[in-house]
Amino acid sequence: MVAIKAAELPGLLKSSGTKTDAYLIHGTDVGQVAEIAGSLAKQLAALSKPPGEIIRLSEQDLAQAPGRLASEARSLAMFGGRPVLLVKPGPQLTPALFEDLLGGPPLAAFIIVEAGNLKKDAKLRQIFEKAKSAAAIVCYGADNRSLQQLIRDEVEKAGLTIAADAAQRLTQLIGADWAVSRAEIAKLTLYALGETQITLAHVEAVVGDASAHAFDAAISETLAGNAAAALAQLDALAGSGTPAQVLLNLLSGHLQKLHAVLAAVDRGDSFDAAAGRLRPSPHFRQKDEMKAQTARWRLPEVAAAIEAVHETIRQTRLKPALEHELAAALILRMPEINPRLTKSRAA
């Protein structure tokens, strides 16, 4: 099956139903990849009666039992319902394994693979695009239309409405990064709690540059390895009623942008050219801080930090009562993820 864009996925599900055994969700926006993979897993599980079980196989699970994915994919569920297997590419999940799985008879379980940005000639991407029983969904972040739908969904979920001018301004402010956009909307709905409608004044107060100062400071101190200052900002946000998850989501979005800028610089672009392609364009203070971060961070370290943030976000969803402590632990781990932070502070 050819590659499709994330917005076309609902149509694919309606047309193919259970005919598609495996899905590769990949792209530059890891927040959107994770969200679509999770949402897709729930939709596929609901196709069975009783609903299928959603099984997330970690790299550790597969390291301990390398043949587990193939075994789970070909084994009928003991209590009925078609299982959904969620995995990420790793040493055990070779293109040859997926070629074998997708080239054989229909699978007993659905497979969803969450991947990062894959080039057109990437073997894994080619396998999913060519297999009749598979689909490759590419995520390039939110466009204007999907942002508007995201705003409507999140505002309605919070039991609120949003004025037309407020929705238009919010769409302009939050940009294309899925995780950052969701975090900004969550921050806005929390601010408007107790009211019936989000107004333009709410949007300007919460999503405008002035309100972002505390978040910018917390992120800057975290990525500079200044744990005490970052923890103080985290405490200040908590004191204002802001959940730690909002900061974690914004940190994830910032790291993704930093990763994109570093990748472009490594390819030979100037920092200004790379930063100029970011949407929304960073404020001049944010741009200066990001330039300083490119001197402290390298691509592998940023990738590791993104993974650590995503794992922390997952843990906060499992243990919401501990989200502040989990966020604090992540801040303290940054010099371990990037030893250069410790060296720069010592200097």
C-alpha positions, 0 to 999 in steps of 0.5 A: 500500500502506498504511503498516506498522510496522517490526515488520511488515516480515518479514511483508510480505516473506514475503507480497509478495516481489518484488511490492513495488518500492520501500520508504520507511523513515522515522521518529523513530529514525534509527538504526533507519531506517538499520539496517532499510534496510541489513538490507532491502537485503541481504534483497532482494538475496538474492531474486535468483539470482545475488544483486543488487548493492546500490548506494548513491547519495549526494547527490553522485552524484545531483547529478552525474547527476540522472537516475541513479536513474530510469536505474538503476531501469529498467535490467536488470543486466548480469550478472543479479540484481536490484539494490537502490538505497539513497538518501536524499531530496534536491533531486534526489529530488522527490516527482514523480520517485517518483510517476513511477517508481511509477506506471509499469511494474514496476521493474528494481531495488528502491529503498529510501529512508531518510528522517527523520520524515515527517508524515502529509501529507508528499507523499513518504509519501503517494506510497509509502503509496498506490502498489500497488508500494510500502510505507512503513515507519515507525520509532518506535524499539524497543518492549519486544518488539523490544528483547528480540529485539535483545538475544537476537540480539546476545548470540547473535552474540557467542557468549554467553547471558544470564540471564533476570534480566539480560535483564529488567534490561537491557531496562529500562535501555537504553530505546527508542533503537535506536542507543543500545540496540545500543551498550549491548549491544555494550559489555556483550558486550565486557565479558563476553568470555571468559565463557559467560553475561551475568549481572545483575552484568555488566549493573549494572556496565556499563550502570548509571549509574556505568559511563556516567560516562566516556561522559557526560563524553566526549559533554558535552565534545564537544558543548561544543566542548572538544576536548582534554577530549573527546579525553582521554576518548576515549583513556581509553575506548580504554585500557579496551578500549572501541571508539570505535564504542560512543562514536559510537553513544551520541553519535548517540543523544544527539544524536537526543534533543537534536534531539527536545527542541529541536524540542519547545521550538521548538514552545513546550514547556518544556525540562522537559516536552520532556526528561520525555518522553524514554525512558529519562528522563535522570539529573538530571546528564544533564538539566542538561547537556542543558539547557546544550546547548540554549543552544549548539545549534540544530536545523539544527546538531544535524541536521548533527552527526547526519549527521556522526556517521553518516558517521563510523560508516560510515567506521569500519565500512569502516576499523575499524583507523582508528576511533579516528582517525576518532572524534578527527577528528569531535570536532575538527570539532564547532566547524566544525559549530556555530560557536557553540561557538567563540564560547561558549568565547571568551566 
